[in-house]
Amino acid sequence: MTVATAEKLNKENFLLYLKECVMLYFTVFVAFQDAATSVAK
């Protein structure tokens, strides 16, 4: 396994991790908004 391949793999893993973090944050944000709206009513 070459260094270039390792770096490419790490970059892809990082992007996948970043995507999961964004999805998690978005889910929490939407759930929080729903809860806030319910309380406001």
Backbone torsions as a table, in degrees:
resi	resn	phi	psi	omega
1	MET	NA	123.4	-177.3
2	THR	-83.9	166.4	-179.8
3	VAL	-64.8	-39.5	-179.2
4	ALA	-60.9	-41.4	179.8
5	THR	-65.6	-40.7	-180.0
6	ALA	-64.2	-42.1	179.6
7	GLU	-65.8	-39.4	179.5
8	LYS	-64.0	-42.8	-179.7
9	LEU	-63.7	-44.0	179.5
10	ASN	-63.3	-39.5	179.7
11	LYS	-64.7	-42.4	179.8
12	GLU	-66.6	-41.2	178.3
13	ASN	-63.8	-39.1	179.8
14	PHE	-64.8	-43.4	179.4
15	LEU	-64.4	-39.0	179.2
16	LEU	-65.2	-42.3	178.8
17	TYR	-63.6	-42.3	179.8
18	LEU	-63.2	-41.1	179.8
19	LYS	-63.1	-41.6	179.6
20	GLU	-65.7	-38.8	179.2
21	CYS	-63.9	-42.7	179.7
22	VAL	-64.4	-42.5	179.4
23	MET	-63.1	-42.4	179.8
24	LEU	-64.1	-45.9	179.2
25	TYR	-60.9	-42.8	-179.7
26	PHE	-63.3	-42.9	179.8
27	THR	-62.8	-44.9	179.3
28	VAL	-64.7	-41.3	179.8
29	PHE	-61.9	-45.1	179.7
30	VAL	-65.0	-43.7	179.7
31	ALA	-63.1	-41.0	179.3
32	PHE	-65.0	-41.5	178.5
33	GLN	-62.6	-43.0	178.6
34	ASP	-61.0	-44.0	-179.4
35	ALA	-64.8	-43.1	-179.8
36	ALA	-63.8	-39.4	179.4
37	THR	-65.8	-40.9	179.7
38	SER	-63.6	-40.4	-179.7
39	VAL	-69.0	-37.8	-177.4
40	ALA	-67.0	-29.8	-176.9
41	LYS	-72.0	NA	NA
